[in-house]
Structure formats: C-alpha cells, structure tokens
Amino acid sequence: MISEADRAVIERCRQARRNTQLALLEGLHGLKHALRFEAQIEAAWTDDHETLRSLATTLAPDIADTLGRLVESISTQTFAALSPRSIETGVLAIAARPRIDESHLAALLEKAPAIWLEDPSHLGNIGAVIRVAAAAGVAAVFVSGHHDPWAPAALRGSAGLHFALPVLHQPEPPRSAGPLIAIDPDGDAFRPEDLPTNALLAFGSERRGLSASLLDRADQRLCLPMSPKVSSLNLATAVAAVLYAWRFAHDRQTPHASPVT
C-alpha cells in the first residue's frame, strides 16, 4: 500500500511535469550533468540507493558523494509510479530551469554561433541537438513550435546538457543574434571557415524543412554537401555536421585559443 507521504511524492512529480519553471530528470545521466552545471535540484528519489551509488561511483565519481546526500529512498512501487517509462539507472529528480539573463545571453551570442530550430517534430531530436550544441561550444539553442524543449523526453535526449547552455522556447529568432543563416538543400556550398562567429544557424523540421518565410528572412542560405541520391540528414546529424565543421575551422584559425565553452 502506498502511504500518504508516497502519494505526496507522486503528486509532486505529476505537477512538476506541467510546471514550465521546473525540469524532470529521468535517470542518472541527466542528473549528473545537472549537478555538474550547478542546477538547483529541488528533490531526487531512488528505490535502490546502494545500486545507484555504485553506478555513480563508476560512471560519475565526481558527483557520487553529492548524490549520496541528495537522493531520497522510496519504495519500488512508488518509484515506478513517478514516470510512465522504466528508468534503467534508477533515479528521478526535479530541478529548477535556469533563469536566463538577457545581457549575459547577448554577450554569449557575440562569441559563438547559436542554433535556431524551427518547429522540430521529435523531442528526442531536440535533446540530441542540445547535446551536440553543448559539446561543440554553441552559445544557445532556440526552439520554436509546439514542443517544450525542456520536456522530459528532450532532457533524456540531451543527457541533461540543457543546463550547460541557454535553451529557450520562443516563436521568433532572437534579435540579439547575428546574421540569420538558413541550412537549406538549395543553398550555397557551406564553407565553415566563412561562418560568422555570431551566426544564428536555422534548421527546419525533420519532414518539412525551413518555412518559406524563414528562408525569405535569412541573410544567407547554405547547404551541406551530400552524395548523389541522398536527399537529407537526420536533424541532429545535420546540426552536428555543421557545428563540428565550424569548430574544426575555428580551432585551425585560432590554434592557441582556449576551447569554446
């Protein structure tokens, strides 16, 4: 039988899923990165503290002690009720979404490219884009459309790397960003060494691509080279190809510079 205290935990998670100020982290990898990037953790639970601590010691020893103090033990029945999916790594947490300071964001957008996703269809792809953007040193990721980029499925796709850079849901490209560059199959050949440092790179949805209105607004259209008869790339793959081409070109141009973060 589930106790009143356990019911309160279940209800707290249910409400957190609908709260746009909170993020639900389903699994160790998401919680690991949230802690590394100093997220504010509201609560965390596991049904097997010993196994979780052992896993954390192996995969993320830098946060194992913090997890030991942070995570609360609950019954297996209660833990299973916290999420509609099975959580293989046995931990679920609620974190506060970071507040974005506009002046800080504007400064970031001058130092590195940013990503604009126009109405992406799949939360997993949104998360994968955020994950590679964080790894490549992008300034921010902006997402339009009906999906919340902070949904649990997107956070699983990013392994919690939403906390490594600004991730914002907004209907239009930010005015504080630099030139709007559309990644489009009909664009000019992509030359990463010519990419402006403060570019806003626009990627369309997996099926429809970029809208006509966005293409009309773009300062430039660029395309990735592909072999004949290959029509498209997965969204996250296309973003990764563009970002790492830019990153390698940037590093060659500034070999003694610190890595972009």
Secondary structure as the mmCIF struct_conf table of DSSP 4:
data_model
#
loop_
_struct_conf.conf_type_id
_struct_conf.id
_struct_conf.beg_label_comp_id
_struct_conf.beg_label_asym_id
_struct_conf.beg_label_seq_id
_struct_conf.end_label_comp_id
_struct_conf.end_label_asym_id
_struct_conf.end_label_seq_id
HELX_RH_AL_P HELX_RH_AL_P1 GLU A 4 ARG A 18
TURN_TY1_P TURN_TY1_P1 THR A 20 GLN A 21
STRN STRN1 LEU A 22 GLU A 26
BEND BEND1 GLY A 27 GLY A 27
HELX_RH_AL_P HELX_RH_AL_P2 LEU A 28 ARG A 36
TURN_TY1_P TURN_TY1_P2 PHE A 37 GLU A 38
STRN STRN2 ILE A 41 THR A 46
BEND BEND2 ASP A 47 ASP A 47
HELX_RH_AL_P HELX_RH_AL_P3 HIS A 49 LEU A 59
HELX_RH_3T_P HELX_RH_3T_P1 PRO A 61 ILE A 63
HELX_RH_AL_P HELX_RH_AL_P4 ALA A 64 LEU A 70
HELX_LH_PP_P HELX_LH_PP_P1 VAL A 71 VAL A 71
STRN STRN3 GLU A 72 SER A 73
HELX_RH_AL_P HELX_RH_AL_P5 THR A 76 ALA A 80
TURN_TY1_P TURN_TY1_P3 ALA A 81 LEU A 82
BEND BEND3 PRO A 84 ARG A 85
TURN_TY1_P TURN_TY1_P4 GLU A 88 THR A 89
STRN STRN4 LEU A 92 ALA A 96
HELX_LH_PP_P HELX_LH_PP_P2 ARG A 97 ASP A 101
HELX_RH_AL_P HELX_RH_AL_P6 GLU A 102 LYS A 111
BEND BEND4 ALA A 112 ALA A 112
STRN STRN5 ALA A 114 LEU A 117
BEND BEND5 ASP A 119 ASP A 119
BEND BEND6 SER A 121 SER A 121
HELX_RH_AL_P HELX_RH_AL_P7 LEU A 123 ALA A 136
TURN_TY1_P TURN_TY1_P5 GLY A 137 GLY A 137
BEND BEND7 ALA A 139 ALA A 139
STRN STRN6 VAL A 141 VAL A 143
BEND BEND8 GLY A 145 HIS A 147
TURN_TY1_P TURN_TY1_P6 PRO A 149 TRP A 150
BEND BEND9 ALA A 151 ALA A 151
HELX_RH_AL_P HELX_RH_AL_P8 PRO A 152 SER A 158
TURN_TY1_P TURN_TY1_P7 ALA A 159 GLY A 160
HELX_RH_3T_P HELX_RH_3T_P2 LEU A 161 ALA A 164
BEND BEND10 LEU A 165 LEU A 165
STRN STRN7 VAL A 167 HIS A 169
BEND BEND11 PRO A 171 GLU A 172
TURN_TY1_P TURN_TY1_P8 ARG A 175 SER A 176
BEND BEND12 ALA A 177 ALA A 177
STRN STRN8 LEU A 180 ALA A 189
HELX_LH_PP_P HELX_LH_PP_P3 PHE A 190 PHE A 190
HELX_RH_3T_P HELX_RH_3T_P3 PRO A 192 ASP A 194
BEND BEND13 LEU A 195 LEU A 195
TURN_TY1_P TURN_TY1_P9 THR A 197 ASN A 198
STRN STRN9 LEU A 200 PHE A 203
STRN STRN10 SER A 205 SER A 205
TURN_TY1_P TURN_TY1_P10 GLU A 206 ARG A 208
STRN STRN11 GLY A 209 GLY A 209
BEND BEND14 LEU A 210 LEU A 210
HELX_RH_AL_P HELX_RH_AL_P9 ALA A 212 ARG A 217
BEND BEND15 ASP A 219 ASP A 219
STRN STRN12 GLN A 220 CYS A 223
TURN_TY1_P TURN_TY1_P11 PRO A 228 LYS A 229
HELX_RH_AL_P HELX_RH_AL_P10 LEU A 235 GLN A 253
BEND BEND16 THR A 254 THR A 254
TURN_TY1_P TURN_TY1_P12 PRO A 255 HIS A 256
BEND BEND17 ALA A 257 ALA A 257
HELX_LH_PP_P HELX_LH_PP_P4 SER A 258 VAL A 260
#
